[in-house]
Amino acid sequence: MVGWRTNQNIALLRSAEQGKAWDYKHLAPQERKQLPVLHFKLECTNEKYDMENGKSTQLIDLSHTVEHGMITYKGLPAPVITDHLTRDASKQVYEPGTEFQIGRIEMVANTGTYLDSPFHRYANGTDLAGLDLYSLANLDGLVVRQVDSPVRGISVDALRHLELKGRALLFHTGWEKHWRSESYSSGEHPFLTGAAAEYLAQEGVALVGIDSYNIDDTKSGSRPAHSVLLQHNIPIVEHLCGLGDLPDHGFKFFAVPVKVKGMGTFPVRAFGIVPQDVNPDLLR
């Protein structure tokens, strides 16, 4: 059972400490009065308390911010972000004191941190609208560290020791340090070899992500990693960031795009949920 650390859940936290699980907000007023009360200094926090496991969880943002004029992929246009309805114009539509902004964005799908579905590579592949949420969200995550590796291609040797079936595998290469610089798109980025992609497909990996410019080597027109993974209905997330803040395993990964029919790629707000030990001061 999980509950946010809020004033209305003080009794819930206390009962958790005693080995009980009470859902405070769903109790009748008279029932609430019967619960033991815990007095402690409550601090604002972005963490969530997991009473079954005695741990809190932290959200780790793994996505780049999309901005007006930002180039993600060399040769593709930058997003154009404007107002469709300005706040001043909205004053002519709504009552005094009520105003809104309606934004407008024009961009290619390959902008920021984005996810590729099979339709990106194959005309008869599953598009964004057809993706199963279970293939995108709440996945057990693994991180493979390849930071400052002298070899650009990530081979099968980096994968053989891992339990991959049904998991999201994220490659931490450190290439994000070049984000929005000429070096980022220089063609010298780390990538996944075709043989490694074949191995991942055979082992039943659920999703593959990387913090690099492309999961493939771009020095030729061949795209073996895209071809193999998407042929096996394995979504790909590119241009991740913040992977250094994740543990090697023991976290949940989420990368859910908008449910668009007839498109194969779209930006995501990728993030990880990482369990942490509860600060005992919050329970005193």
Beta strands, then each sheet from edge to edge (+ up, - down):
strand 1: 2-4
strand 2: 48-50
strand 3: 55-61
strand 4: 80-85
strand 5: 102-106
strand 6: 114-116
strand 7: 139-145
strand 8: 153-154
strand 9: 168-172
strand 10: 191-192
strand 11: 207-210
strand 12: 236-238
strand 13: 249-254
strand 14: 265-267
strand 15: 271-277
sheet 1: 1+ 2- 3+ 15- 13+ 7- 9- 11- 12- 6+ 14-
sheet 2: 4+ 5-
sheet 3: 8+ 10+
end
